[in-house]
Amino acid sequence: MTGGRNVKGGLLLLSVGLAAGLAMSVYAFTPMVPVPAELAHYDDLPRRLIRLAHIAAIMLPLINIVLGPWLDRLTLSPLARQAASWLLLGGAAGLPLALALEALLPVVIPWHLSAPPALAFCLAVFVAAAGAWRTDFSKEGLHADHRGDRGEGEGHHRRALQAVERRGA
């Protein structure tokens, strides 16, 4: 299952993003440790980039977790599915790192290190969207777990309800 990789990777990256946020909290408002010199001014670009890196470190893994289970259900070629999976993970890992590097070493900002992972992530979402556009979501299998491991007796309840509806009760 290709998308399972995105769920696992997304959860791992999410925990790293949350840990980074906790680390940021020791100097953010009432500093428990001295604020790093390059982050001393709250509204300067480096500090904004660090905050953006933290946001990316939370949101991009969450998007991986949400899209992961769908990747295997979308009408995509195996190559497109694999590419989307790896681009989602690469973007989720790469963008926060690139933004943090740009914040800590402003001399690299003109190199636009954050552009490739941002573009990779966006491309993956575009591929998934194209697959979703081509997918017939009216099929029963797309609404339930695709392995069919529903709760015991759930199928019987559905048939019983359909029978009641046909009788007009």
QUIDASUL-V710327 format. One record per pair of residues at least 6 apart in sequence whose ideal C-beta (glycine too) atoms are under 8 Angstrom apart, sorted by the first residue. I is the first residue (numbers start at 1). J is the second residue. Records with the same first field share a line. If there is no record, write none. Layout:
# QUIDASUL-V710327
I: J  J
This chain:
# QUIDASUL-V710327
1: 72
2: 71  72  81  82  85
3: 67  68  69  70  71  72  85
4: 68
5: 68  85  89
6: 64  65  67  68  71  85  88  89
7: 64  65  68  69
9: 61  64  89  92  93
10: 61  62  63  64  65  68  89  92
11: 61  65
12: 61
13: 57  60  61  64  89  92  93
14: 58  61  62  65
16: 57
17: 54  56  57  58  61  96
18: 58
20: 53  54  57  96
21: 54  57  58
24: 50  51  54
26: 32  33
27: 33  34  35  36  39
38: 46  103  104  106
39: 46  47  50  103
41: 47
45: 103  106  109
46: 102  103  104  106
47: 103
48: 103
49: 99  100  102  103
50: 99  100  103
52: 99
53: 95  96  97  99  100  103
54: 96
56: 92  95  96  99
57: 96
60: 88  91  92  95  96  121
61: 92
63: 88  92  121  125
64: 88  89  92
67: 88  125  128
68: 85  88
70: 128  132
71: 81  84  85  128  131
72: 81  146
73: 135  141  142  146
74: 81  128  131  132  134  135
75: 131  134  135  136
76: 84  127  128  130  131  134
80: 127  131
81: 131
83: 124  127
84: 124  127  128  131
85: 124
87: 120  121  123  124  127
88: 121  124  125
90: 117  120  121
91: 117  118  120  121  122  124
92: 121
93: 117
94: 116  117  120
95: 114  117  118  121
97: 117
98: 113  114  116  117
99: 114
101: 108  113
102: 108  109  113  114
135: 142
136: 142
137: 143
141: 148
144: 150
